[in-house]
Amino acid sequence: MQAITAESIEKKRRSRSILVMSILAVLIFTTFIISMNTGVIKLTPKDLIMTLFGQGTDRQELVLFQFRLPRIVISMLIGAGLALSGCIMQGITRNALADPGLLGINAGAGLVVMLYVSYFPTTANVPVFFLPMLAFVGAALTAFLIYVLAYKKHEGIMPTRLILTGVAVAAGISAAMIVLTLRLNPEKYQMVATWLAGSIWGTNWKFVMALLPWLLFLIPYVMTKAQTMNVLNLSDATARGLGAHVSREQLKLLAAGVALAASCVAVSGGIGFVGLIGPHLAKRLVGPKHQGLLPASALVGALLVLTADTIGRWAIQPSEIPTGIVTAVIGAPYFLYLMTRTRG
Amino acid sequence: MSTRSNKTRNGSKPAEADTAAMNATMQTSSVSEAQQSSHSYHPAFSGTATTTPSSHAPIKSRPIAATVVLFGGLIALVLGLFLSINFGAADISFKVVWQAIFQFNPELTDHQIIRELRLPRVFGGAMVGASFAVAGAIMQGMTRNPLADSGLLGINSGAGFMLAICFAFFPGLPFMSVILFSFVGAALGAGLVYGIGALAKGGLSPARLVLAGAALSALLSALAEGIALYFKIGQDIAFWYAGGVAGTRWDQLQVMFPWVAVALVMGIVLSRSVTMLSLGEDIARGLGQRTGLVKALCAIVVLILAGSAVAVVGAVGFVGLIIPHLTRKLVGVDYRWIIPCSAILGALLVIFADIAARMVNPPEETPIGALIALIGVPFFLYLARKERREL
C-alpha cells in the first residue's frame, strides 16, 4: 500500500507529460516524413533518403531543400508559436476562448505587414528580417486598441466582451485591407489575397531565419515563466497573495504572447484557431500545470499546422488549399463546441 | 441641459448623452455615473427591463417623426437614385440620362449603359438595402437581441456557402433556383447558430451568440473557399464575399422582386406582432398573441429577405445592424413605423455606399461590403459596450 502523496501525484503527472510529449514528437516526426513525400512532384521514400544524403538528382534536391523543407520547418515553427501565444492568452485572461486570431491580433499584424509589402516598391527584395518587427508593431497597437475598447470602468475586462471586441476589430481591419488592396496592381493583389487566406507564403530559408531568432528568444522566456503563469491562473487576489506582481507579470506575458503571434503571422498570414485548439488539446493531455502545458501546447500546435499544411498540399493536387482554410475547418467547429460547454 | 452637462463632466460619450436625452423627461437631472454605466440602449429591448433602474422610461412612439422620416427618406431615395444613375465611369450628361430613361434609343451606347448597367444596379441596391435592414429590424425585435444582424448571426455566410455549392455542382442554373439555394443556406446558417445557442448551457447571451455567428461564418466561408478553389470558381465566389451591386442584371431583379415585395409586405403586416414580441414573450402571450406562429412567420420573412439579398449582392453585413438602431432612435419603439422606415433608410444606405464605392478609387470599384463594414464595426463596438446583459 502506497500512500497517495502530493509528491507521487506530481511524479505521475511528470511521467505522463513526458510520455505524451514523446508520443507527440513521434507523431510530428511521422508527419514530417509524410509531408516531405507529399506534393506534385513525387519523391519515393528511397529517393527521399538518397536526396537527404546528397545522392539525389538536382531536381530532387531543389524540390526537397528549397521548397518542401523550409515550408515544413516554417509550419512547425508557426504552429508552436501560435499555440504558445494562445496558451499565454488563455492563461492570463482566464478565458477559455482566447486565441490571437480571434482577438484580432493577427489581423493587426497582417495589416501592417501588408501595407509595407504593398506600398514599398521593393517586392523582389523585401527585407524579410524586418517583417516580424513590423508585425509586432501592428499587433501591439491592435492589442492596445482592443484592450482600451473592451475596458470598462468598474467592470474591467470581461472575457466575452474582450473576444467580441477582438472579432469586431478584426472585421474592421479586414475591411480596411480590402479597400486598401484594391489599389494594388494585380500581381501584388494576388499576393495579398493568398496571404489573407493564410497560405504559408514565405517558403524559403530566409523566412525561417527571420522567424527563428524571435522564437529562440521568446519560447525559452515563456517557459521560464511557467510557474508565474500557474499562479496567475488563479484569481488576481490569490496571485497577489502568493507574492506575484500581477499586473507587471501580465503585461510581460502579454507582450511575449503578442510578439509570438506577430512574428508567426508575418510569415504565415491569417492562420486562425491554432492558438485556440493547441492549448486545449494539450490541457486534456497533460493537465493544467504550465510546466507541462506550455511545451505540450507548442508540440500540439506544431503537429496541427504541419498536418494542416500537408492536407492542404495533398487534398486537391495540383493546386493547394491555403493552410488557414484547413485550420478554420478544423478549428471553427471546435470553437463552437467549446462555446456550448463553457459558461460566460 | 443639466443632464447633458452632468454627463460631460463624467466623461461619457456624447451619443450616450443623446440616448439619455431621449428619456430625459423621465429621468432625474442627477444621473449618477453608476446608473449611467448600467443604462441599456433602450429599456424596452434590454430584456431585463423590469430590473433596470430606468425601467420606468416611457416606451414611446413618435408618429410625426416617423412620417417625416418616411417622406423625407423617400425624397432622399429618389434623389439618390438619380445621383447614382448619373454617376459612373462613363461620363454621361444628365440630359442623356433623362432621355435614356424616358425616350430610350437602343442605338446609343450611353442609353445602353444607363438601361442595362446603371438602372438595375441602383434598383438592386435599393432592394437589397431594404431587405437587409428589415431583416435586421425583425430579428432584433423578435429575439430582443440588440446585436442581431443577418451578417453577424451567420445567415449571410450560410447563404453564401450554399451559393458556392450551387455554382460548383450545378453551374448555369437559372437565377430562380439560385435564389432558392440561397434561402436554404440562410436557413442553414440561422439554424446552426440558434441550434448552438440552444445546446449551450443556460442559453447564449447576445454577445456570445454573435461569437458563435463569427465562428460559424469562419467555418462556412472557409468551406466555400475550399470548394471555390477545388472547382476553380474562385472569381465568382470572391465577388460574393466582397459584396457589390455592380453585376446586378434585370433578370435577377425580376426573380428577386416578387420575393422581396411579398416579404416586405408580410413584414409590415407582422409589425404589430413584432412590437408585442419586443416587449417580451410573456407579455405578447398575455396579450393574446400566438407567439409560436408569429415567430415562425417572422423567421420565414427574415430568411427570404436575407437569402434573396445575399443572392444578388453577396454577404454584406451590418446594414441590418445599423439601420434598425438608427431608425429606433428616430421614430421610437413601434415596429409599425420601424419596419417601413428601416426599409427606406436601408435602401438609402446601400445606394449611397454604392456611390461611394465608385468614388473611392475610380475607375475601380470598392466592394460595398467592406465600405459598410468600416462604418458598421465602430457602431457594433459602441453597441457591444452598452450591451449589459452579456456575460
Chai-1 contact restraints between the chains, C-beta under 6 A:
chainA,res_idxA,chainB,res_idxB,connection_type,confidence,min_distance_angstrom,max_distance_angstrom,comment,restraint_id
A,L149,B,L381,contact,1.0,0.0,6.0,A-B,restraint_1
A,M158,B,L391,contact,1.0,0.0,6.0,A-B,restraint_2
A,T160,B,A207,contact,1.0,0.0,6.0,A-B,restraint_3
A,T160,B,R208,contact,1.0,0.0,6.0,A-B,restraint_4
A,T160,B,E390,contact,1.0,0.0,6.0,A-B,restraint_5
A,T160,B,L391,contact,1.0,0.0,6.0,A-B,restraint_6
A,L164,B,A207,contact,1.0,0.0,6.0,A-B,restraint_7
A,L164,B,A384,contact,1.0,0.0,6.0,A-B,restraint_8
A,V167,B,A214,contact,1.0,0.0,6.0,A-B,restraint_9
A,A168,B,V377,contact,1.0,0.0,6.0,A-B,restraint_10
A,A168,B,F380,contact,1.0,0.0,6.0,A-B,restraint_11
A,A168,B,L381,contact,1.0,0.0,6.0,A-B,restraint_12
A,A171,B,A373,contact,1.0,0.0,6.0,A-B,restraint_13
A,A171,B,V377,contact,1.0,0.0,6.0,A-B,restraint_14
A,G172,B,V377,contact,1.0,0.0,6.0,A-B,restraint_15
A,A175,B,A370,contact,1.0,0.0,6.0,A-B,restraint_16
A,A175,B,A373,contact,1.0,0.0,6.0,A-B,restraint_17
A,A175,B,L374,contact,1.0,0.0,6.0,A-B,restraint_18
A,I178,B,P367,contact,1.0,0.0,6.0,A-B,restraint_19
A,I178,B,A370,contact,1.0,0.0,6.0,A-B,restraint_20
A,V179,B,T366,contact,1.0,0.0,6.0,A-B,restraint_21
A,V179,B,A370,contact,1.0,0.0,6.0,A-B,restraint_22
A,L182,B,N361,contact,1.0,0.0,6.0,A-B,restraint_23
A,L182,B,E364,contact,1.0,0.0,6.0,A-B,restraint_24
A,L182,B,T366,contact,1.0,0.0,6.0,A-B,restraint_25
A,R183,B,N361,contact,1.0,0.0,6.0,A-B,restraint_26
A,I316,B,Y230,contact,1.0,0.0,6.0,A-B,restraint_27
A,I321,B,G226,contact,1.0,0.0,6.0,A-B,restraint_28
A,I321,B,L229,contact,1.0,0.0,6.0,A-B,restraint_29
A,I325,B,A222,contact,1.0,0.0,6.0,A-B,restraint_30
A,I325,B,E225,contact,1.0,0.0,6.0,A-B,restraint_31
A,I325,B,G226,contact,1.0,0.0,6.0,A-B,restraint_32
A,A328,B,A218,contact,1.0,0.0,6.0,A-B,restraint_33
A,A328,B,A222,contact,1.0,0.0,6.0,A-B,restraint_34
A,V329,B,A222,contact,1.0,0.0,6.0,A-B,restraint_35
A,A332,B,A215,contact,1.0,0.0,6.0,A-B,restraint_36
A,A332,B,A218,contact,1.0,0.0,6.0,A-B,restraint_37
A,A332,B,L219,contact,1.0,0.0,6.0,A-B,restraint_38
A,F335,B,A215,contact,1.0,0.0,6.0,A-B,restraint_39
A,L336,B,I196,contact,1.0,0.0,6.0,A-B,restraint_40
A,L336,B,A215,contact,1.0,0.0,6.0,A-B,restraint_41
A,M339,B,A212,contact,1.0,0.0,6.0,A-B,restraint_42
A,T340,B,I196,contact,1.0,0.0,6.0,A-B,restraint_43
A,T340,B,L199,contact,1.0,0.0,6.0,A-B,restraint_44
A,T340,B,A200,contact,1.0,0.0,6.0,A-B,restraint_45
A,R343,B,K201,contact,1.0,0.0,6.0,A-B,restraint_46
A,G344,B,S205,contact,1.0,0.0,6.0,A-B,restraint_47
A,G344,B,R208,contact,1.0,0.0,6.0,A-B,restraint_48
A,G344,B,L391,contact,1.0,0.0,6.0,A-B,restraint_49
